[in-house]
């Protein structure tokens, strides 16, 4: 077989394979190659660049011994798929479920996650979003410190494990989105620098050096990341990618990397005959992110919407520290439910400047909204989740909103287990400084930083879901509430209608209640700790989180901290 590697600045490249070192031949464009008889699937190999190394392949498909070991040849065609009838999952009308493989089950593997798919089928989610699976240092990590971006973490089950998980999800009728990180690489095991100009000469973000997307040599660097995205969607049969922190992509070219990636993925979707989604995590509040290429946008299928999360969080918890002050009060919640974002050119007190642009004309399904996700839980010092009463109200609004709703694993039953930040760096200096670095990252957020040490194994183990909680009545009752909400959303077209200009919201001047109108349906919420009279006409109650409301001549009398979905009788 032929081994190839891009190393445009090298004067000599050697291939370490089958017990010996072989010189590689220089070719066009900075590519080096060597043909080796007898090498094939499973063969270990590495490269030496100008005598330094050995290093794993930048495009390594497998790292069986971890990030510091050699690469292994992996042939995609050897895996037998059973999803031949799979036609994909469109993001429109979908409900997403985010999970971390290592903590979703006690075993922390793809194989164990497959055993839990019946739970997701009964919940009626459409897409599972898997947090990053690229190899990382040690045995536990959120995944955002990944390197060897073309490979799959062996701790989870390696490339075959991911394929088996995707195959099983498709058999169950569930699509799979993978979280990928292109704005930086982990500080440990990152061996790209010796090969070429993969990085710029400045810090691109808090997390590391900027990737070289617009400097000399960046054509091939861009192809490295676009080729990575295509691999996941084509060779792993994935249905979409969630692109981490795209605001940290430094690209001054006339054509942004995201637009180039969108075009490539659109072409691939035509080839494979199923929809492929690109979801951006963006802090910019810029509607160009989700506008089609032909309309001058960047072509992302959707983007995460933190404004909806913040407004929901404030409404159900009353918190107003850190980046929450602007979102305190039901008026902020009303604005995001009808406009998509809160900061649309308004002043952001957290940033100390104006922020964002209006999302006029953008359908709600292009905005992925949540009540909880890995960041919003895990970036709290104690990784604490919302209590069940808050989840009931928040989920009721989220799952009847015009957005694409996303749940975080365990949310649906009110999991008590935290989701803490954890890592397992091999180098002592990284391991010992991780807690300090983490505290510094959230300086000014208004927390008393009493987080457990992220390097301790116990921090990771505490974050694993406890599925036995489902045996308890309170947790089972909440799960039934989530199931009923999703079922109602799928049964009634009004609840999945993405047209923001058709959403109407009324709020109590005293901040006790809110009514969101979805067509002729009224989603009525009482946030107060005492019963409240809400001016909504009586009619047919479709679903209630608590005891059904009592109709009166002037409206509905709702129990404390409860909500109801009804079809009021026309007056």
Beta strands, then each sheet from edge to edge (+ up, - down):
strand 1: 2-6
strand 2: 13-17
strand 3: 20-23
strand 4: 25-26
strand 5: 31-35
strand 6: 44-49
strand 7: 52-55
strand 8: 71-72
strand 9: 96-99
strand 10: 127-130
strand 11: 175-180
strand 12: 199-205
strand 13: 208-211
strand 14: 240-243
strand 15: 277-280
strand 16: 302-304
strand 17: 346-348
strand 18: 353-355
strand 19: 367-370
strand 20: 404-408
strand 21: 503-507
strand 22: 513-518
strand 23: 521-526
strand 24: 532-534
strand 25: 539-544
strand 26: 550-552
strand 27: 555-558
strand 28: 562-568
sheet 1: 1+ 5- 4+
sheet 2: 3+ 2- 6+ 7-
sheet 3: 3+ 2- 6+ 8-
sheet 4: 9+ 10+ 11+ 14+ 15+ 16+ 19+ 20+ 9+
sheet 5: 12+ 13-
sheet 6: 17+ 18-
sheet 7: 21+ 22- 23+ 28- 25+
sheet 8: 24+ 27- 26+
end
